[in-house]
Each structure stands twice: as C-alpha cells, then as structure tokens.
Amino acid sequence: MTSRIIILVTGISIFACGQQKDLREVATPADSYAEKVTDRMEPTDSDPDNLTVLERSVVFYAPKPEELNTKIIDQAIREGLIQAMGDFAYYASIVSDSLESMEISSSYTNKRYITLNQVDGQEVIDRHELKAPMGMILFDGVEQYDLIPGMQTHLSLLASISDFFRVQTTLSVPLLDYFDPLESPSIHIYSSHSDILNQVGRRIHPSYYSEFGETISKKANRFHMSVYAYHKFELSDSLAAFICRVPSTYDESAVKLYVWDMSNQKIISQKLLAENVWNEKWILVKDSWIQKGSEPGKFSFISRQREARVKDGKRTETDSLSGWQWTGTNFQPLSTTGLSLNDYPLRDWDSYQEPIPPTEITIIDEDFVWLPLETGDLTWENIIMEVPKPYDIDKVPIENRIASLQMDTLITISRTNLRLKFYRAPNDIILVDGEVTDSSIPLKMGIQVGISKMEFASHFDDLSHLEIIPDLIRIRSKSADRIISYSFQQDTLSRIEFTNFIH
C-alpha cells in the first residue's frame, strides 16, 4: 500500500491556542486519495458565507485556505493542519458514499455560518467559534443536532452517524454474541489503516466499553472511537477467549486478545496481538499468529514486532519475535529460539520502507524573499543596475482588467540565460516572473548560479541541519505571494526562478 492515513489533530482549537497538543492524546493520520468530498461542495447559497441546511444532513466543515495564512503564524502547525484537512476530506468522501445508501444528505463546506432550518426556527452555528477547525455536524432535519469536533477515522464517523440517526439497533446483545467462532486451528492477526487489508470486525455496543478497561472506555468516548469484535473460542466451561480491535494511539489500530470469565462476566487477562502506528518519527507494526493446542483449552501465539524510529533524518529499525502460551490459568512466555523472522511476514510493512529522499522542500523567509538583492528588492531600478549589458527590452501593451480604459505594459528584459518580466502600471513597475541560469544576477549572501548546494544551505537554518538536501528548494513569503525557486544539478545551483503575484 503506497498511501497512508494518519490522523493528525483531533479535538483541539488550533486557531485559539496556536500550539500543537500531545499527539498521543488526539485521534489523528498522511496521504490517502479517493474522490474528494471537496468536489461535492454545497449548492450556492444567497449568502456567500452561509450554508443553509433544510433536511436531515451530515455537514463536514473545514477552514478556508486564507484562514490558515492569517490565523496561524507557525509554519509547522499550518502545514500540519493542511495535511489534516486533506485527510479529513478523504474520510468525509468515504462517509458521504455510505450516506447515499442511508438516504442522508451530506455536504462539505468552508463557509463561516451553518444555518440549520429547524421546525421552530433557525439555529446558526458560527464555525469560527467552534473548538476545532474541522469536524462534522449531524442534523435530524427537525430540531436535534450534534456536533462532532476534530478528526476520526471514517469508521468512527459512521458509528457516530449511525448512533445519531438510529440507523443501527441500540438493543444490547450478550457480549460474546458479537464474535464469530474461530473454526480454524490457526489464524494470522494483523492491523492496518487500509480498508483493503484491515480485519474490520463487528462494532460492539458502547455499553460494553467499560468492560475493556478505563483507558479504552475513556478514549472511545472522548474521540468517538469504537471497539470491533473478530473471533472467539472456548477455553473451558467458564472461560472463553475473544479477539477485538480497540482504540489505540491515533485510531482503532490495536488488536487484543482477552480471556473472559463467563461466570463473573469480566475480563481476567489480556494480550496485545497486533498494532499499526505511523507518524513522522515512529513506525510500529505488530502481527501475531495464533495456534490452538492439541489439548482442550490451551493455545499459543507468536508475535513479530518491527519498529522504525527517525531522529535527525536518520532511521533505525528493530525487528523481533516473542511468544506466549495459555496454560489454562494464565499466560507464560514461550521461547522463540530457532524461529526465523522470514517465516512470519508482516501483512502491512511494505509501505513503511525507507522513504525516498525528498525531491523538493519549501521554507519561509520573509526578509530574504522580499529583499533578495544587496540593494533591496527585485525592482526595475535594482535589476537594471545588476544585469550585464547587452540585453534586450521588449514592451507589450496590456489592458488592465480592473481599471476600465487603462492600458498597462508588460516589459521583458532578456539576454542569454536570463529573462525577467515586469508589469508596469501608472504608479509602479512590479516583477511578475523570471529566470536566470547564469551568474549575471548575484543575490545577497553570495547566492548565485554556480554555487554548491552545501554553500547555499549554510545560509538558511531550515536547511543547514538536513542530512539530505533536495534538488529543488523554494523560498517563499508567508502568504506565498512571492516565491524564489532554486534548482540544483549535481549539487550545483543551475537555475533561479522568480514568481510574484500582483495583488
């Protein structure tokens, strides 16, 4: 699987605090692609910043792109939220497909106001006042609504939707009835963020969550996660083992085996069988292989756990086997001496292989991007002073699309290995774009075509610590209206490109 989902931020107000929380306490996920729900934007409303909901619906809300630039100064938080918005749109698209069969309307909006057309009047929700920048609103089309802030997996979102619209029965059945009998003498248990690979299971009613311990119960309730039943098998007249997927670090990625005392109706022992966690600095994949014993009530399992940790751009891995045996009353360690890792292939590790070095990177440096020359900005006057002669100047009239009857001019300065285009209005001459492939325009700090990649990187803190520096480096303003791109070939700066957006 080449794409990956990692829940990034849940239940926090980035706009309010401007600081990222501990990811272990938030349900979060990286790059998965489906038909984007953002392509199904809500119908045009008479108020350009208001969405009116007339019937029972699910509304996914997210911030506008310009809000990220104006309200979030920290680059890491802004980039993290952009990634989270992409993941959120992916989850929303999956949920929207399912809602069609339920005959429930859905929409995706970045409008500030969401108006619910209730029987006794209108309820207006101001997205700017919500405690999380993205989330889901459930409306029954009459008067009841629920707000689910932050991000969860599509399974959790669908579970919340089912509970709200009472699509799923709320009648409780005995806990063991949720599990299918394990007929096979052996089974491979694994976990994945992929719907194709994952062993999904049957959702257990939330009234049973407390049986799985306080940690799981609180996380399920707080982050709208669920518990899913897989298999069960008897151990004795009073004991049974069952396997289910439960909330973990970021989503329901942990698969555990529980020993259930049928007489006392409680869990007396448990073991982690599978896990699948991935973020920028930590990868953990664990699978287990269960083998029923020849004697009734006994079984054993072998687990393989592989981890990769990334620190300062360096990746270190560990890979190990462990084993446990149920004796009839408790678990005892099982020796794995003589066993080979190759005999226990992990189901979902291939996508976590050593990443390909990045081909490009973007950093923000307001001072450099707006004042790149020793003499200041890339103005007409400063450029004329720098460009060696001879050069050509070409002028083309262009109609101003804002000011009627006004004609402006596009001016192009060109020579071998250089092209610069300016826009001249009555009161100013502004650089539009350009490129240079020789040393005719030296920028400040001695940056010009021909210098080495290491020399270039030494001038920027965001690059100097990197072990691998990509061949394309973009330096831009905070609002991305000025970008200078540097292309390297064989570790040598070969091209500088300028892009400026006229306001």
Helices and strands as residue ranges (DSSP letters): H 14-17, G 23-25, G 37-40, E 50-53, E 57-61, H 65-71, H 75-102, E 105-109, E 113-118, E 121-126, G 127-129, E 135-139, E 145-149, H 154-165, G 175-178, E 180-181, E 186-189, E 202-203, G 206-212, H 214-222, E 228-234, E 239-246, E 254-261, E 266-278, E 282-292, E 299-311, E 314-326, E 331-333, G 341-343, G 350-352, E 360-364, H 366-370, H 380-386, E 392-399, E 407-415, E 418-425, E 428-436, G 444-446, H 453-457, H 461-464, E 472-476, E 482-489, E 492-500
